[in-house]
C-alpha cells in the first residue's frame, strides 16, 4: 500500500512544471535575460558547491524571504535541491505565493554535477565572521557575495583626522579588507574632540599607528597599511596605484589637486570630503564618467575666501 507521503509527492508533482539540468544550462547561456535560480538546500550543501548565479534561500526560509529577493512574480524561477524532491514542494509554495512561472529542476544539483556543468564553491566563512557580518548577510543588496567583495576591496584614506577617522572606522566595521592610511602627523590632545580613531593613551604616537591599533581591535579581518608621510608629487602615483578607491580627507587645496590628477591618470574613483565648522560636503569623482575636481574648480580660491 503506497505511503501517504508518496501519494502527496506525486499529487504535487503533477501540478509543477519540471525541467532538466540541460534546460537550465541553456537558460543560463542566453545573454539577454538571466533566469532567477534558487537553491533551496541547507547551508552545508550550498557550501559544497552551487549553480553559478543561484540565490541561496534554504527551504525552511523560502516563503519568508523569497519576495524580498524576487519581487517580480511573473518571471521564470528555477528551483533546485540535491535531487529534485524538495524543489517540487518549494515550487508549489511559490505558486501559492503568486509566482506564475515557478519550476523544479529534476535531478537537482546532483544531476548538474553529473552532467559536467561548472559550479561555484562559495567563500568559506569562519564562525566569528558569520556572527560579525550577520546583519550584512541578511540584506539582499549585500548578502554573502557583497560581503566577500568588501573583504576583497582596498581603500586608501588620505588623512587620519576629523574626516579620515570616522571613515576609517566605518570602513573597517563594514569589513573592507585593506585600508591604507596616509598621514605624517602625530596624535595631539587637541585632536581628540573630533578625531575618534585616536585616544588619550596614544597622544604623541604617529596617527597611522594609532589608527592601526584601534582598527585592529575593532575588526581583525582588516589589513591596515600605515603610510607615515606626506602626499607629494613624487609618491602619489605609487601610493594610489594599488587601491580600488581613494577617500580624501585632506584639509588643503594642494593635496586635492595633486590627488585628483593622479586619480585621473590611474582611473581611480575619489570620495572627496571637506568640512568647515558646521558646514560640510562630500562628492564622488569617477574618472571617465563625470567631471573631475579640476574640471569643476580649475584653480583654488583666494586664501581669504577659504579659511582653514
Order of alpha helices (4+ residues) and beta strands (2+ residues): alpha-beta-alpha-beta-alpha-beta-beta-alpha-beta-alpha-beta-alpha-beta-alpha-alpha-alpha-beta-alpha-beta-alpha-beta-alpha-beta-alpha-beta-beta-alpha
